[in-house]
Amino acid sequence: MSTAEIRLVRNYDRAAWFYETSAAVFSGGQIRASKKYTAAQVKAGQKIIFLGVGTGEEAIIAAQRGAHVTCLDISSGMLERLEARMKRRGLKAEILCQDAFQHDRLGYYDAVAANYFLNVFRHDDMQRMLKHAAGLVRPGGKFMVADVALARGNPLSRIFNLVYLKTAMATFWTLGLVPLHRNYDYAQYFSDAQLKLNHIRYFRLFKGGPVVFQTWVATKKKSR
Ligand SMILES: C[S@@+](CC[C@H](N)C(=O)[O-])C[C@H]1O[C@@H](n2cnc3c(N)ncnc32)[C@H](O)[C@@H]1O
């Protein structure tokens, strides 16, 4: 591991105890809702992997739905908490402490979820990771991303989106958890990763407020 990666892992290990709760408070529960939406797309018996799973609230839901869940993260601090939560509920999941780039089960999963994960990478690495993650999905399977939303709606909503999400990014950057970058429009890279956008679900702050989070659901193309 490079020094930068070691630092990143250390920072996520340290953030493990507050990460999910602070995200829930900051987003009024909408980060949780956007992640839960990915778990709701998976059926009992299907194989799903959550990349950069963190402490994995949505992985728990997928396991409760009877899916075969794989949870992957580079931070052992995050995974220890997730493992304890799964155990407390009598749930089973495969837990892998690994760099997602090293995970090479190509075409193996019915679904891959990359929730609030791709935004920890700078643009070029994000593109590489998206393509790699899409490669893990079987043809016809699902690829899902819950993440911060692109600004949309009236000018006031757009300004709010900008200020709100940039403040969050600056806070996370201060903690050494993400690099500074613009909000990514993941759908732009789907075609190159053999993905077809199925639909996008938007999540509004305080339900009727501005759109601040969104979940992309795509299908892996079948090779002819
Ligand atoms: C922003 S957090 C999101 C965690 C979780 N998905 C959530 O939404 O609560 C990003 C996660 O990705 C993990 N991560 C960062 N780089 C990684 C890599 N190269 N491979 C696997 N996990 C990584 C971090 O340890 C962290 O848990």
The ligand as an SDF file (V2000), in Angstrom:
LIG
                    3D

 27 29  0  0  0  0  0  0  0  0999 V2000
  -17.3940    7.5230    2.0150 C   0  0  0  0  0  0  0  0  0  0  0  0
  -17.2500    5.9640    2.7790 S   0  0  0  0  0  0  0  0  0  0  0  0
  -18.8090    5.2140    2.4310 C   0  0  0  0  0  0  0  0  0  0  0  0
  -19.0950    4.0150    3.2800 C   0  0  0  0  0  0  0  0  0  0  0  0
  -20.4810    3.3760    3.0320 C   0  0  0  0  0  0  0  0  0  0  0  0
  -20.6220    2.9190    1.6800 N   0  0  0  0  0  0  0  0  0  0  0  0
  -21.5640    4.3410    3.4030 C   0  0  0  0  0  0  0  0  0  0  0  0
  -22.2120    4.8770    2.4920 O   0  0  0  0  0  0  0  0  0  0  0  0
  -21.7980    4.5530    4.6100 O   0  0  0  0  0  0  0  0  0  0  0  0
  -16.1620    5.1570    1.6560 C   0  0  0  0  0  0  0  0  0  0  0  0
  -15.7340    3.7670    2.0700 C   0  0  0  0  0  0  0  0  0  0  0  0
  -14.8850    3.2300    1.0510 O   0  0  0  0  0  0  0  0  0  0  0  0
  -13.7910    2.5710    1.6490 C   0  0  0  0  0  0  0  0  0  0  0  0
  -12.6830    2.5580    0.6760 N   0  0  0  0  0  0  0  0  0  0  0  0
  -11.9250    3.6030    0.2570 C   0  0  0  0  0  0  0  0  0  0  0  0
  -11.0570    3.2030   -0.6880 N   0  0  0  0  0  0  0  0  0  0  0  0
  -11.2700    1.8790   -0.8810 C   0  0  0  0  0  0  0  0  0  0  0  0
  -10.7150    0.8980   -1.7450 C   0  0  0  0  0  0  0  0  0  0  0  0
   -9.7350    1.1980   -2.6040 N   0  0  0  0  0  0  0  0  0  0  0  0
  -11.2000   -0.3620   -1.6890 N   0  0  0  0  0  0  0  0  0  0  0  0
  -12.1860   -0.6910   -0.8150 C   0  0  0  0  0  0  0  0  0  0  0  0
  -12.7490    0.1930    0.0360 N   0  0  0  0  0  0  0  0  0  0  0  0
  -12.3180    1.4580   -0.0060 C   0  0  0  0  0  0  0  0  0  0  0  0
  -13.5310    3.3510    2.9290 C   0  0  0  0  0  0  0  0  0  0  0  0
  -12.8230    2.5950    3.8860 O   0  0  0  0  0  0  0  0  0  0  0  0
  -14.9510    3.7060    3.3720 C   0  0  0  0  0  0  0  0  0  0  0  0
  -15.4970    2.7520    4.2290 O   0  0  0  0  0  0  0  0  0  0  0  0
  1  2  1  0
  2  3  1  0
  2 10  1  0
  3  4  1  0
  4  5  1  0
  5  6  1  0
  5  7  1  0
  7  8  2  0
  7  9  1  0
 10 11  1  0
 11 12  1  0
 11 26  1  0
 12 13  1  0
 13 14  1  0
 13 24  1  0
 14 15  1  0
 14 23  1  0
 15 16  2  0
 16 17  1  0
 17 18  1  0
 17 23  2  0
 18 19  1  0
 18 20  2  0
 20 21  1  0
 21 22  2  0
 22 23  1  0
 24 25  1  0
 24 26  1  0
 26 27  1  0
M  CHG  2   2   1   9  -1
M  END
$$$$
